[in-house]
Amino acid sequence: MSGQVVVVTGASAGIGRATAVAFARRGDSVALLARGEKGLARAAEEVRAAGGKPLVVPVDVADAAAVDAAADRVERELGPIDVWVNAAFTTAFARFLEISPEEWTRATEVTYFGFVNGTRAALTRMKRRDRGVVVQVGSALAYRGIPLQSVYCGAKHAIKGFTESVLTELRNEGSGVRITMVNAPGVNTPQFDWVLNRLPKRPQPVAPIYAPEVLGEAMVHASEHPRRRAWWIGIPTVYTILGEKVSPQFLDRYLARNGVSGQQTDSDARPSDPVNLWQPADGPDGRDFGTEGRFGAKQWHHDPQIWAGRHHGTLAAAGAAALAGVVALRRRR
């Protein structure tokens, strides 16, 4: 039982909601920050059922003053913030020129500046106490851009650079506050049902698709091991990041051939599909979209890479011991 105070942005659905419940299982008090009324209410019920204490704080993370006020409320009602997880975002599935400047600005304000605002609110309070952890929900797309997601890829690249800059400042100051980034693969979240979509078909994550709960558990683990600057979650994340380092030209060609069709299902897009860019999709007239999206039959719940990433020290030691054993055996011969 941890008993810490945790703030999760984007907590009404998807990775944010799965993260809130994962912290609740430790017995934490969890502040749920998001816009969606129905999603927040249901998330609070799930946090309570998991053993945590929920606090619902409706807020638009693009509003810096509102985020700071939300942090004040959390500390008044729950106590000093120990962990802050930035997970809120919105985006658009469309070719670059099909996204208006206003839509581009709005998506960036939520997805990038929302992280900046959350990090500022957290650090302003944590640095006074010289303790605390900020966890950023990153992405393999922070390292490699793909077609149809220029807004999202741009924001995640920006978050990566921003986080690295803050990390070095904290280390320069000798601060006890930590910041780390968890880079995710394609995840089965409701975003594919409610983001702005200008594709002829309904969008889907790049396969393989992971369950949101996998990422929720990863956020808790990262908060407990914050000295590690970044985490790569899932085999496709590793392939994407390393592939970009080794041969970006190959990825250019591969994504040009497969990236557009691979992000669309066989189902036609519908004019009635909700859009959460300007207003929450689960508002007064909407519904609770839940934690998982519509790809439950395809999602992965386990990946050996995740275990290996958490135990890389053990694996390295075992490998070194095995190598030493082979060398000793050869010498005897």
DRENDO-1510 file (C-alpha; in Angstrom, 1 decimal, always signed):
<recs>
REC; n; res; u; v; w
REC; 1; MET; +0.0; +0.0; +0.0 .
REC; 2; SER; +1.7; +3.2; -1.2 .
REC; 3; GLY; -0.6; +5.9; +0.1 .
REC; 4; GLN; +0.9; +8.5; -2.3 .
REC; 5; VAL; -0.9; +11.4; -3.9 .
REC; 6; VAL; -1.0; +11.0; -7.7 .
REC; 7; VAL; -2.3; +13.3; -10.4 .
REC; 8; VAL; -3.2; +11.8; -13.8 .
REC; 9; THR; -4.2; +14.0; -16.7 .
REC; 10; GLY; -6.4; +12.6; -19.5 .
REC; 11; ALA; -7.9; +10.3; -16.8 .
REC; 12; SER; -11.3; +10.0; -18.3 .
REC; 13; ALA; -10.3; +7.3; -20.8 .
REC; 14; GLY; -7.6; +5.2; -22.4 .
REC; 15; ILE; -4.1; +5.2; -21.0 .
REC; 16; GLY; -4.8; +7.9; -18.5 .
REC; 17; ARG; -7.7; +6.0; -17.0 .
REC; 18; ALA; -5.8; +2.7; -16.9 .
REC; 19; THR; -3.0; +4.5; -15.2 .
REC; 20; ALA; -5.3; +6.0; -12.5 .
REC; 21; VAL; -6.7; +2.5; -11.7 .
REC; 22; ALA; -3.2; +1.0; -11.6 .
REC; 23; PHE; -2.1; +3.6; -9.0 .
REC; 24; ALA; -5.3; +3.0; -7.1 .
REC; 25; ARG; -4.4; -0.6; -6.7 .
REC; 26; ARG; -1.5; +0.5; -4.5 .
REC; 27; GLY; -3.9; +2.4; -2.3 .
REC; 28; ASP; -3.0; +5.8; -3.6 .
REC; 29; SER; -5.1; +8.9; -3.7 .
REC; 30; VAL; -5.6; +9.7; -7.4 .
REC; 31; ALA; -6.7; +13.1; -8.8 .
REC; 32; LEU; -8.4; +12.6; -12.1 .
REC; 33; LEU; -7.9; +15.6; -14.5 .
REC; 34; ALA; -9.8; +15.7; -17.8 .
REC; 35; ARG; -12.7; +17.4; -19.6 .
REC; 36; GLY; -15.2; +14.5; -20.0 .
REC; 37; GLU; -17.8; +14.4; -17.3 .
REC; 38; LYS; -19.1; +10.9; -17.8 .
REC; 39; GLY; -15.6; +9.4; -18.2 .
REC; 40; LEU; -14.3; +11.1; -15.1 .
REC; 41; ALA; -17.3; +10.0; -13.0 .
REC; 42; ARG; -16.8; +6.3; -14.1 .
REC; 43; ALA; -13.1; +6.5; -13.7 .
REC; 44; ALA; -13.6; +7.7; -10.1 .
REC; 45; GLU; -15.8; +4.7; -9.5 .
REC; 46; GLU; -13.1; +2.4; -10.8 .
REC; 47; VAL; -10.4; +4.0; -8.7 .
REC; 48; ARG; -12.5; +3.6; -5.6 .
REC; 49; ALA; -13.2; +0.0; -6.4 .
REC; 50; ALA; -9.5; -0.7; -7.0 .
REC; 51; GLY; -8.7; +0.6; -3.5 .
REC; 52; GLY; -7.8; +4.2; -4.1 .
REC; 53; LYS; -9.3; +7.5; -3.2 .
REC; 54; PRO; -10.4; +9.5; -6.2 .
REC; 55; LEU; -10.7; +13.2; -6.7 .
REC; 56; VAL; -12.4; +14.4; -9.8 .
REC; 57; VAL; -11.0; +17.7; -11.2 .
REC; 58; PRO; -12.6; +18.8; -14.5 .
REC; 59; VAL; -10.0; +20.8; -16.4 .
REC; 60; ASP; -8.8; +21.6; -19.9 .
REC; 61; VAL; -5.0; +21.0; -19.8 .
REC; 62; ALA; -4.4; +23.6; -22.5 .
REC; 63; ASP; -5.4; +26.2; -19.9 .
REC; 64; ALA; -2.2; +26.8; -17.8 .
REC; 65; ALA; -4.0; +28.8; -15.1 .
REC; 66; ALA; -6.7; +26.2; -14.8 .
REC; 67; VAL; -4.1; +23.4; -14.5 .
REC; 68; ASP; -2.3; +25.4; -11.8 .
REC; 69; ALA; -5.6; +25.9; -9.9 .
REC; 70; ALA; -6.3; +22.2; -10.2 .
REC; 71; ALA; -2.9; +21.4; -8.6 .
REC; 72; ASP; -3.8; +23.8; -5.7 .
REC; 73; ARG; -7.1; +22.0; -5.2 .
REC; 74; VAL; -5.4; +18.6; -5.2 .
REC; 75; GLU; -2.9; +19.6; -2.5 .
REC; 76; ARG; -5.7; +21.2; -0.4 .
REC; 77; GLU; -7.9; +18.1; -0.5 .
REC; 78; LEU; -5.5; +15.2; -0.9 .
REC; 79; GLY; -2.1; +16.5; +0.3 .
REC; 80; PRO; +1.3; +17.1; -1.3 .
REC; 81; ILE; +1.6; +15.7; -4.8 .
REC; 82; ASP; +4.0; +12.8; -5.1 .
REC; 83; VAL; +3.5; +11.7; -8.7 .
REC; 84; TRP; +2.2; +13.6; -11.7 .
REC; 85; VAL; +1.4; +11.7; -14.9 .
REC; 86; ASN; +0.8; +13.6; -18.1 .
REC; 87; ALA; -1.3; +11.6; -20.4 .
REC; 88; ALA; -3.9; +14.0; -21.9 .
REC; 89; PHE; -4.0; +14.5; -25.7 .
REC; 90; THR; -6.1; +15.0; -28.7 .
REC; 91; THR; -5.1; +14.7; -32.4 .
REC; 92; ALA; -6.3; +14.4; -36.0 .
REC; 93; PHE; -6.0; +11.6; -38.5 .
REC; 94; ALA; -5.5; +13.4; -41.8 .
REC; 95; ARG; -3.0; +14.5; -44.3 .
REC; 96; PHE; -1.1; +17.7; -43.2 .
REC; 97; LEU; -2.8; +20.1; -45.6 .
REC; 98; GLU; -6.3; +18.8; -44.6 .
REC; 99; ILE; -5.8; +20.1; -41.1 .
REC; 100; SER; -6.7; +23.8; -40.6 .
REC; 101; PRO; -4.3; +26.1; -38.7 .
REC; 102; GLU; -6.9; +26.4; -36.0 .
REC; 103; GLU; -7.3; +22.6; -35.6 .
REC; 104; TRP; -3.5; +22.2; -35.6 .
REC; 105; THR; -3.1; +24.9; -32.9 .
REC; 106; ARG; -5.8; +23.3; -30.7 .
REC; 107; ALA; -4.4; +19.8; -31.0 .
REC; 108; THR; -0.9; +21.1; -30.2 .
REC; 109; GLU; -2.2; +23.2; -27.2 .
REC; 110; VAL; -3.7; +20.1; -25.6 .
REC; 111; THR; -1.1; +17.4; -26.6 .
REC; 112; TYR; +2.1; +19.5; -26.1 .
REC; 113; PHE; +1.3; +22.5; -24.0 .
REC; 114; GLY; -0.9; +20.3; -21.8 .
REC; 115; PHE; +2.3; +18.4; -20.9 .
REC; 116; VAL; +4.2; +21.7; -20.4 .
REC; 117; ASN; +1.4; +23.1; -18.2 .
REC; 118; GLY; +1.2; +19.9; -16.1 .
REC; 119; THR; +4.9; +19.7; -15.7 .
REC; 120; ARG; +5.1; +23.3; -14.6 .
REC; 121; ALA; +2.3; +22.8; -12.0 .
REC; 122; ALA; +4.0; +19.7; -10.7 .
REC; 123; LEU; +7.5; +21.1; -10.5 .
REC; 124; THR; +6.4; +24.4; -8.9 .
REC; 125; ARG; +5.2; +22.3; -5.9 .
REC; 126; MET; +7.6; +19.4; -5.9 .
REC; 127; LYS; +10.8; +21.5; -6.1 .
REC; 128; ARG; +9.9; +23.3; -2.8 .
REC; 129; ARG; +9.9; +19.9; -1.1 .
REC; 130; ASP; +12.8; +18.5; -3.2 .
REC; 131; ARG; +11.0; +15.3; -4.0 .
REC; 132; GLY; +8.4; +14.0; -6.5 .
REC; 133; VAL; +8.2; +12.3; -9.9 .
REC; 134; VAL; +6.8; +13.5; -13.2 .
REC; 135; VAL; +6.0; +10.8; -15.7 .
REC; 136; GLN; +5.4; +11.7; -19.3 .
REC; 137; VAL; +3.4; +9.4; -21.6 .
REC; 138; GLY; +5.6; +9.4; -24.7 .
REC; 139; SER; +5.5; +7.4; -27.8 .
REC; 140; ALA; +7.6; +5.6; -30.4 .
REC; 141; LEU; +6.3; +8.4; -32.6 .
REC; 142; ALA; +8.4; +10.8; -30.5 .
REC; 143; TYR; +11.4; +9.3; -32.4 .
REC; 144; ARG; +9.8; +8.6; -35.8 .
REC; 145; GLY; +7.1; +10.5; -37.7 .
REC; 146; ILE; +4.5; +8.5; -39.7 .
REC; 147; PRO; +2.0; +9.6; -42.3 .
REC; 148; LEU; -1.5; +10.9; -41.3 .
REC; 149; GLN; -0.3; +11.8; -37.8 .
REC; 150; SER; +1.7; +15.0; -38.3 .
REC; 151; VAL; +0.0; +16.8; -35.4 .
REC; 152; TYR; +0.6; +13.9; -33.0 .
REC; 153; CYS; +4.1; +13.2; -34.1 .
REC; 154; GLY; +5.1; +16.8; -33.9 .
REC; 155; ALA; +3.7; +17.1; -30.4 .
REC; 156; LYS; +5.4; +13.9; -29.2 .
REC; 157; HIS; +8.7; +15.0; -30.7 .
REC; 158; ALA; +8.3; +18.3; -28.8 .
REC; 159; ILE; +7.5; +16.6; -25.5 .
REC; 160; LYS; +10.7; +14.4; -25.8 .
REC; 161; GLY; +12.9; +17.5; -26.4 .
REC; 162; PHE; +11.1; +19.4; -23.6 .
REC; 163; THR; +11.4; +16.6; -21.1 .
REC; 164; GLU; +15.1; +16.1; -21.8 .
REC; 165; SER; +15.8; +19.8; -21.3 .
REC; 166; VAL; +13.9; +19.8; -17.9 .
REC; 167; LEU; +15.7; +16.6; -16.9 .
REC; 168; THR; +19.1; +18.2; -17.4 .
REC; 169; GLU; +18.1; +21.3; -15.5 .
REC; 170; LEU; +17.0; +19.2; -12.5 .
REC; 171; ARG; +20.3; +17.3; -12.5 .
REC; 172; ASN; +22.3; +20.5; -12.8 .
REC; 173; GLU; +20.5; +21.8; -9.7 .
REC; 174; GLY; +21.0; +18.6; -7.8 .
REC; 175; SER; +17.3; +18.4; -7.3 .
REC; 176; GLY; +15.6; +15.4; -5.7 .
REC; 177; VAL; +12.7; +15.7; -8.2 .
REC; 178; ARG; +12.7; +13.2; -11.1 .
REC; 179; ILE; +11.2; +13.3; -14.6 .
REC; 180; THR; +11.0; +10.3; -16.9 .
REC; 181; MET; +9.2; +9.3; -20.1 .
REC; 182; VAL; +7.4; +6.1; -21.0 .
REC; 183; ASN; +7.3; +5.6; -24.8 .
REC; 184; ALA; +4.3; +3.6; -25.9 .
REC; 185; PRO; +3.4; +1.5; -29.0 .
REC; 186; GLY; +0.0; +1.4; -30.6 .
REC; 187; VAL; -2.6; +1.0; -27.8 .
REC; 188; ASN; -6.3; +0.0; -27.9 .
REC; 189; THR; -7.8; +3.3; -26.6 .
REC; 190; PRO; -11.0; +5.1; -27.5 .
REC; 191; GLN; -9.1; +7.8; -29.3 .
REC; 192; PHE; -9.7; +6.0; -32.6 .
REC; 193; ASP; -13.4; +6.5; -32.0 .
REC; 194; TRP; -13.4; +10.2; -31.1 .
REC; 195; VAL; -10.5; +12.1; -32.7 .
REC; 196; LEU; -10.8; +14.3; -35.7 .
REC; 197; ASN; -10.8; +12.0; -38.7 .
REC; 198; ARG; -10.6; +13.1; -42.3 .
REC; 199; LEU; -9.7; +9.6; -43.7 .
REC; 200; PRO; -12.2; +7.7; -45.9 .
REC; 201; LYS; -12.0; +4.8; -43.4 .
REC; 202; ARG; -12.1; +4.7; -39.6 .
REC; 203; PRO; -8.6; +4.8; -38.1 .
REC; 204; GLN; -6.8; +2.1; -36.2 .
REC; 205; PRO; -3.6; +1.8; -34.2 .
REC; 206; VAL; -0.4; +0.4; -35.9 .
REC; 207; ALA; -0.3; -3.3; -35.1 .
REC; 208; PRO; +0.5; -5.0; -32.8 .
REC; 209; ILE; -2.0; -3.4; -30.5 .
REC; 210; TYR; -1.5; -3.3; -26.7 .
REC; 211; ALA; -4.1; -3.2; -23.9 .
REC; 212; PRO; -4.2; +0.1; -22.0 .
REC; 213; GLU; -3.7; -1.7; -18.8 .
REC; 214; VAL; -0.1; -2.7; -20.0 .
REC; 215; LEU; +0.7; +1.0; -20.2 .
REC; 216; GLY; -1.0; +1.8; -16.9 .
REC; 217; GLU; +1.2; -0.7; -15.1 .
REC; 218; ALA; +4.3; +0.7; -16.9 .
REC; 219; MET; +3.5; +4.2; -15.6 .
REC; 220; VAL; +3.4; +2.9; -12.0 .
REC; 221; HIS; +6.7; +1.1; -12.5 .
REC; 222; ALA; +8.3; +4.1; -14.1 .
REC; 223; SER; +7.2; +6.3; -11.1 .
REC; 224; GLU; +8.8; +3.8; -8.8 .
REC; 225; HIS; +12.1; +3.7; -10.8 .
REC; 226; PRO; +12.4; +7.4; -11.9 .
REC; 227; ARG; +16.2; +7.5; -12.2 .
REC; 228; ARG; +15.8; +5.9; -15.6 .
REC; 229; ARG; +15.3; +8.7; -18.1 .
REC; 230; ALA; +13.1; +6.8; -20.6 .
REC; 231; TRP; +11.3; +3.5; -21.0 .
REC; 232; TRP; +10.6; +1.7; -24.2 .
REC; 233; ILE; +7.4; -0.3; -24.0 .
REC; 234; GLY; +6.8; -3.2; -26.5 .
REC; 235; ILE; +8.7; -4.8; -29.2 .
REC; 236; PRO; +7.4; -2.4; -32.0 .
REC; 237; THR; +8.6; +0.6; -30.0 .
REC; 238; VAL; +12.1; -0.9; -29.8 .
REC; 239; TYR; +12.1; -1.6; -33.5 .
REC; 240; THR; +10.8; +1.8; -34.4 .
REC; 241; ILE; +13.4; +3.7; -32.3 .
REC; 242; LEU; +16.3; +1.6; -33.3 .
REC; 243; GLY; +15.2; +1.5; -37.0 .
REC; 244; GLU; +15.1; +5.3; -37.1 .
REC; 245; LYS; +18.7; +5.4; -35.7 .
REC; 246; VAL; +20.0; +2.7; -38.1 .
REC; 247; SER; +18.1; +3.4; -41.4 .
REC; 248; PRO; +15.6; +6.3; -41.5 .
REC; 249; GLN; +15.6; +6.1; -45.3 .
REC; 250; PHE; +14.3; +2.5; -45.1 .
REC; 251; LEU; +11.5; +3.6; -42.8 .
REC; 252; ASP; +10.7; +6.5; -45.1 .
REC; 253; ARG; +10.1; +4.0; -47.9 .
REC; 254; TYR; +8.3; +1.4; -45.8 .
REC; 255; LEU; +5.9; +4.0; -44.3 .
REC; 256; ALA; +5.2; +5.6; -47.6 .
REC; 257; ARG; +4.1; +2.2; -48.9 .
REC; 258; ASN; +2.3; +0.8; -45.9 .
REC; 259; GLY; +1.7; +3.6; -43.4 .
REC; 260; VAL; -1.5; +5.0; -44.9 .
REC; 261; SER; -3.4; +1.8; -45.5 .
REC; 262; GLY; -2.1; +0.3; -42.3 .
REC; 263; GLN; -3.8; +2.9; -40.1 .
REC; 264; GLN; -7.3; +2.4; -41.6 .
REC; 265; THR; -9.8; -0.3; -41.0 .
REC; 266; ASP; -12.2; -1.7; -43.6 .
REC; 267; SER; -15.1; +0.3; -42.1 .
REC; 268; ASP; -16.1; +3.6; -43.7 .
REC; 269; ALA; -15.8; +6.8; -41.7 .
REC; 270; ARG; -19.1; +8.2; -40.6 .
REC; 271; PRO; -20.2; +11.8; -40.3 .
REC; 272; SER; -21.8; +11.0; -37.0 .
REC; 273; ASP; -18.6; +9.9; -35.4 .
REC; 274; PRO; -17.8; +12.1; -32.3 .
REC; 275; VAL; -14.9; +14.5; -32.3 .
REC; 276; ASN; -13.2; +15.6; -29.1 .
REC; 277; LEU; -10.9; +18.3; -30.4 .
REC; 278; TRP; -12.9; +21.3; -29.1 .
REC; 279; GLN; -15.4; +19.6; -26.7 .
REC; 280; PRO; -15.2; +16.3; -24.8 .
REC; 281; ALA; -16.9; +13.4; -26.6 .
REC; 282; ASP; -18.3; +12.2; -23.3 .
REC; 283; GLY; -20.0; +15.4; -22.4 .
REC; 284; PRO; -23.6; +15.8; -21.3 .
REC; 285; ASP; -25.0; +14.3; -24.5 .
REC; 286; GLY; -22.2; +11.7; -24.9 .
REC; 287; ARG; -21.3; +8.4; -23.4 .
REC; 288; ASP; -18.5; +7.0; -21.3 .
REC; 289; PHE; -16.0; +5.5; -23.8 .
REC; 290; GLY; -14.2; +3.5; -21.1 .
REC; 291; THR; -10.6; +2.5; -21.0 .
REC; 292; GLU; -10.4; +0.2; -24.0 .
REC; 293; GLY; -11.3; +0.9; -27.6 .
REC; 294; ARG; -12.8; -1.4; -30.2 .
REC; 295; PHE; -9.8; -3.6; -30.8 .
REC; 296; GLY; -10.1; -5.9; -27.8 .
REC; 297; ALA; -9.9; -9.1; -29.8 .
REC; 298; LYS; -6.5; -8.1; -31.2 .
REC; 299; GLN; -4.8; -6.5; -28.2 .
REC; 300; TRP; -1.7; -7.8; -26.4 .
REC; 301; HIS; -1.6; -8.1; -22.7 .
REC; 302; HIS; +2.0; -9.3; -22.4 .
REC; 303; ASP; +5.3; -8.8; -24.1 .
REC; 304; PRO; +8.6; -10.3; -23.2 .
REC; 305; GLN; +10.3; -7.0; -24.1 .
REC; 306; ILE; +8.6; -5.3; -21.2 .
REC; 307; TRP; +9.9; -7.8; -18.7 .
REC; 308; ALA; +13.4; -7.6; -20.2 .
REC; 309; GLY; +13.3; -3.8; -20.1 .
REC; 310; ARG; +12.5; -3.9; -16.4 .
REC; 311; HIS; +15.2; -6.5; -15.7 .
REC; 312; HIS; +18.0; -5.4; -18.0 .
REC; 313; GLY; +20.5; -5.3; -15.2 .
REC; 314; THR; +19.7; -8.9; -14.3 .
REC; 315; LEU; +19.9; -10.0; -17.9 .
REC; 316; ALA; +23.2; -8.2; -18.3 .
REC; 317; ALA; +24.6; -9.9; -15.2 .
REC; 318; ALA; +23.4; -13.3; -16.4 .
REC; 319; GLY; +24.9; -12.7; -19.8 .
REC; 320; ALA; +28.2; -11.7; -18.3 .
REC; 321; ALA; +28.2; -14.7; -16.0 .
REC; 322; ALA; +27.5; -17.0; -18.9 .
REC; 323; LEU; +30.3; -15.4; -21.0 .
REC; 324; ALA; +32.7; -15.8; -18.1 .
REC; 325; GLY; +31.7; -19.4; -17.7 .
REC; 326; VAL; +32.4; -20.1; -21.4 .
REC; 327; VAL; +35.8; -18.4; -21.2 .
REC; 328; ALA; +36.7; -20.4; -18.1 .
REC; 329; LEU; +35.6; -23.6; -19.8 .
REC; 330; ARG; +37.8; -22.9; -22.9 .
REC; 331; ARG; +40.8; -22.1; -20.7 .
REC; 332; ARG; +40.5; -25.5; -19.0 .
REC; 333; ARG; +40.5; -27.2; -22.3 .
</recs>
